[in-house]
Amino acid sequence: MSGLRDWTGGRFHYAWIAIAVTFLVMLITAAIRSAPGVMMVPLEHEFGWSRSAISTALAINLALFGLMGPFAAAAMLRFGLRRTVLAALAMLAASVALSSLMRSNWQLQLLWGLMVGCATGATAMTLGASVVSRWFVRHRGLAMGILTASSATGQLVFLPLMAFLTEQHGWRSTVWLLAIAAACIMPLVVLLLPERPSSVGLRALGEPEDAPLQPALHHNPVRIAFDALGRASKSRDFWLLFASFFVCGASTNGYIGTHFIAMCGDYGLTPVRGASMLAAMGMFDLLGTTLSGWLSDRFPPQTLLFCYYGLRGLALIYLPYAFGLEYFFGLPLFALFYGLDWVATVPPTVKLTTNSFGSQQAPVVFGWIVAGHQLGAAFAALGAGMLRNSLGSYTLATMISGGLCLLTAVWVLLINRRLRGWRMA
């Protein structure tokens, strides 16, 4: 990769190429993670599986996605970022392709629950935090905002296509599309994503020339992950961030991301219409999350989190009424406000984590915070499915989700505004 150094002359820095490749990896991951929302009803019809049984597999997926985060970040420190990402992409491509052959519910649990859940833990938010911490000192908020927006773009690009393919050609055409996409991104990782700036003779963007290089860690990844958790767990701020991200996951990936298309079906809307509405949310989130990254470089992150969670809570409480309204004041208005706020919480949360725990270990600590995000998502995916089965509607689940967001808007203000430095020994 020595030739890559020649690309960085003038004002352009190779960090932005690293961001572009990581964006594509996270985009494919987001598409794979959003696919169950399109597949839920077809699986229910073809195999007779209940909504709660399918939701169980998705809950396993979401929980493992989060729990694998800190270990994936530790593996990137120990074995290398590229090796870890390539192994995860290979597992994603294989497990998604094999799911086209499944006939029993246990196969759904194994492939989409266990294998996809574990693999996506290494190719989503934890990967973004790892790349940003290695390549950026300046513009960290903006870089993380761009990467976080990849989840929105994944929906924007793939959801309508997946819904169309599923409706016209069956759900298996969708899984083959996703498996091929995961395989195709692997050569770009090999060719264009160096381990770190020093691998191509560079400093991180904005890093002083005389700054000491971060030492490599040679411990077992499990030890690295649990050492980070042991130290971080002594901080009240860690638990506040963990709890806030639990609610973030419950109110986004777990609830809306998993159940929104099925919810639209309850109101007589087609899967393509529901997927198109999710894609519109993704388009607004692409703008909102990128803007959130820019704002995170300029304003207190606690204040931003207060605004984001408060607005999301109000949008969710409005959702049941939106289905009964016409034109802009119905679902389009919900899609606008909810979409702008979908994952805008990530850049300020990453900034708080980095400032508190240091740039080298922040990805591992953030991985544990992401675990809270995905445990919340698993809780909401399973809980909403069970409430829908027992009550016949999603209204109560929507109100609970909105109320939790409003409570979270209050407790994020308790996060210590005077951030103290921390390093792992």
N, C-alpha and C positions, 0 to 999 in steps of 0.2 A: 504493500500500500504506500510505498514511498512516493509514488507519482501523485498521490492525492495532495501533497504539500503544494504542488504547483497551482492548484485550484484556488488557493487562499490568498492570492495577492490582492493588493488594493484594500478596499474597505470590506470586501466579502470575507466571511469566516466560514470554515468548513462545518462549524457547529450547526449551521442551517441545513446542510445536506444530511447530517445525522438526524436532525429533527424531521426532515422530510421522509426518510426511510422508516423511522420509528412511527411516524404518522400513518404510513401505509400498513405497517404491522398491526397497529392498534385499530385501524379502520376495519381490517379483515376480522380481527377479534370481535369488534363490536357487531359486525354483521352476523357472525356465528352465534354470538350471545343473544341477539334479537330474534333469531330464527324460530325458537320455540313458541313465541307469540303467534307466528303465522301457522305453525304446525299443530297447535293444540287442538283445534276443532277437527281437522282432518284425521288426526290420530284417534280422537274420541270416536269418530264415525266409523273408521276402518276396523279398529280392533275392539271397540266397545269398552275401552278404558275410561274410568271416571275422571272428571275434572280434577278431583283431589289426588288420584293416583298419578296423573301426569304432573301435577303440581309438586308432588313429592320428589320426583326426579329433578325437577327444576330447582327445588329448594336445596337438594344435595349439590347440584351444579353451582349455585350461587354461594353456598357456604364454603365449598372447597376452593372456589375462585378466590375468596377472601383469605382463607386460612393458608393457602399456598403462597400468598404474596410475600410475607417476610422471609420464607425459606427460599423463594425464587430470587429475592434481592440478595440474600446471603450467598446463594449459589453463583450469582453474577460477580460478587466480590471474590469468591474462592476459585471458581472454574473459568470465569470469563463471561462477559455479557453475550457475545455472539454464540458461543456454544450452548448456553442456556436457552436463548431464544430459538435457535435452530432445532434443538431437541423438542421444545414445546410446539413449534409449528409442525414438525413431523408427526407428533402425537395428535395434534388437532386434525390434520389432513386424514390420517388413518382412521381415527375414531368416527369422524363425521361421515367418511365414505362407507365404513362398515355399518353405520346405522341404517343405510338403505336396505340392508338384509334382515333387519330385526323383525321378529314376529311375536316376542313375548315381552311382558312388562319389565322383567328383570334385565333384559337386554337394553331397554331404554334407561334403566337406572345405572347400568354399567357404563354405557357409551356416552350418553348425554349428561348423566349425573356425575359419575366418578372421573372418567377420562377427560371429557371436555372441560369439566370444572377444574381439574388439576392443571391442565395445559394453559387455560386462559389466565391462570394466576401469574404466569410468567410473561404474558404478552399484552398486558393492559396497563392499569394505572401505576403499578409498581415499576414496570419497565420505563414508563414515562418519567417517573421521579428519578430513576437511576440515570437515565440519559441526561436529563437536565442538570442533575447535581455534578456530573462529570464534565459537561461541556459548557456550562454557563456560570458566570459569576454576576455579570450584568444581564439584564433582561430575563431573569429567571421566571418571573411571573408571566410575562408574555409567552415565553417558550412553553411553560406548562399549560397555559391557556390554550395554545394551538394544539398541543397533543391531546388534551382533554376533549377538545372539540372534535377530535377524530371519531369519538363514539357517536356524536350526533351525525357526522358525515357518513359513517357506516350505515346508519339508518336511512339517511337521505338517499344514498346511492342504491342500497340493496333492498330495503323493505318493500317498496312498490313492485320491484322486479320479482322478489321472492313470493309476494302475494299473488302476482299474475301467474307465475310458473306453477304455484301450488294449485291455483284455481283451474288452470287450463291443462296441466300435465301431471298433477299429483305432487305430493310433498317430496317424493324421492328426487325429482328434478332439482329441487331446491338444495338438498343436501349434497348432490354432486357438484352443483355450482360452487358451493362454499368449500368443499374439499379441494377442488381444482384451484380456487383462489388462494387458499392457504399454502398449497404446494408451490404456486407460481411466485410467491413473495420471497421464498427462501434464497434464490440466487442473488437478489438485491441485498439481502442481509450479509451474505458472504462477501460481495464485491464492494459495498458502499458504506458499511457500518463498522468503523474501527472500534477497538476496545475502549479507547480513551484518547484525548488529544495528544498525549505524549507518544502514542503509537505512530503518529504521522508527524512528529516533530513540532507540535503546536502546544500552546497554552489554552486553557479554557477561555471563552470569550469574556473579556473584562478582567482577567486575572493578571496581577502584576508579574513582571518578568522574574522578580527575585523571590516570589512566593515559593515555599518549599513544596515539593511534590508529595502527594498523599501516599503513605506506605501501603503496599499490598498486604492483604490479610491472608493468612495461611491456615486458619483454624477450620475445623469442620463446619459446614454451613448450618447444621442444626445448633451447634454451640454459638455461632455468631448470632443467629436469630434469637435464641433464648437469652443470651447475654444482653442483647439490646432490649428485650422485653423486661428483663429483671431491673435494669437501670431506669428505663422509661416509666415503669409501673409505679415508681416511687414519686412521680410527679402528678399533682392534681390536674395539671393542664393536659397530660396525656389522656386521662380518663374522660375529661370533658370533650376532648377532640374525638376520642373513641366513641363516646355516646352520641355526639352530634352526627358522626358519620354513620352510626347504626341507623339513625332516623333518616339520613340522606339516602342510604341504600333501600330502606323500607319504602320510601315514598317515590323512588324512581325505578331502578331496575326491578325490584321485587314486585311492585304493585303495577304501576303504569306500563313499564316495559314488558311485563309478563302477561298481564290480564286485559290491557286496553282493547285489543282487537276482539277478544271474546266478549268484553263488555259492550262494545259497539254492536255485536251480534244480538245481544239482549234487547237492543233498541231498534232492531231491524236494519242495521247498516251492514253492508257486505264486507268481507275481509279486505278487499282491495280498498274500499273507502276508509276503513279503520287504519290500514297500513299507510295510506296516503296522508291521513291526519298525523300519524306518528312521524312520517317523513317531514311534514311541515314543522312539527316540533323540533325535529333534528336540524332543519334549516335555520330556525330561530336560535337554537342552542349554539350552532356554529358561530353565530354573531355574538350571542350573550357570553359564552365561555371565553372566547378570544378577548372580548372587551373586559371580562372579569380578570383575566391575566394582566392586562394593561393597567387596570385599576389597582391590582394587588401590588404593583410596583410603586404606587403613589399614595394609597390610603390605608388606614389601619385595618388589618384583615378581620378583626372582631366586628367592626362596624359593617363591613361588607357581608359577613356571614349572617348578622342580624337581619339585614335587608333581604338576603336571599331566602332564608328559611321562612321569614314572615310572609313574603310574597308567594312562596310556594304553598304554604298552608292555606292562604286565602284562595288561591287558584283551585286547590283540591276540594275545598268546601263548596266552591261554586260549580264543580263539575257535574253533579247529578242534575242541577237545574239547567246546565248548558244543553243537554240532550233535548229539552223541550222548547228551546228557543230557536228562532229562525235567523238565517243570514249571519251577519258578522257577530251578533251578540250571543250566538250559541257556541258550538265547538270551535269555530275559528278564533274567537276571543280567548277561550281557554288555551288553545294551542299557542297563541302568541305569548301570553304571560307565563304559562308553564314552560314553554319551550325556551324562552330567554333564560330561564332559571334552572334548566334540567340538571346540569352538572357544573354550574358556575361556582359551586362551593369548593371545587377541588383546588384551584390556584391559591386562594387564601389559606386553605388548610395545609397545603404543601409548604407555603411560606412560613406559617407558624411552626411547622415541624422542623424545617431546615434551620430557622433561627434558634430554635430551642435545643436541637440535638446535633448540630454540625452537619456540614455538607456530605461528609463521607458516610456517616451512619444514618442520616436522615432517611434514605430509601428503605432501610431495614425497619426503622421505627414506623415510617409511613406504611410499610407493608402490614404491620400489626393494626394500624388505624384502618387500613383498607379491609382487614379481616372483620372489623366491626361493621364496616359498610356492607359487606356481603352477608354477614350473619343477619343483619337487619333485612337485607333483600330476601334471604331464605325464609325468614320469619314471615314477611309480608306475602311472598309467593304462596307459601303453604297456607297461611292463615286466611288470606283472601279467597283462595280456592275452597277452603272448608266453609267459610261464611256464605259463599255463593251457593254451595251445595245445600246448606241447611236453610237459608233464608230465601233463595231464589233470585237474589239481586246483589249487586256490589255496593249499594248505597252506604250501609254501615261501615264497610271496610274503607270506603272513600273518606267518610267523616273522621274515622279514627286516624287515618293517615294525615289528614289536614290538621287535626288537633295536635298530633305529635310534633309537626313542623312548627306550629305556633309556640309550643313549649320550648322547643330547641332554640328558637330565635331569642328567647330570654336567657337561657343558660350559657350560650356562647359569649355573652357579654361578661361572664364571670372568669373567662380565660385571662390569665395574668397578662396585663398589657406591658409590664416590664419584663421582657423576655430575657432569660438568663442563659449564658452559654453553657454548653455541655458537650463532653466528648467521651467516647467509650474507650476505656483503658486497653 
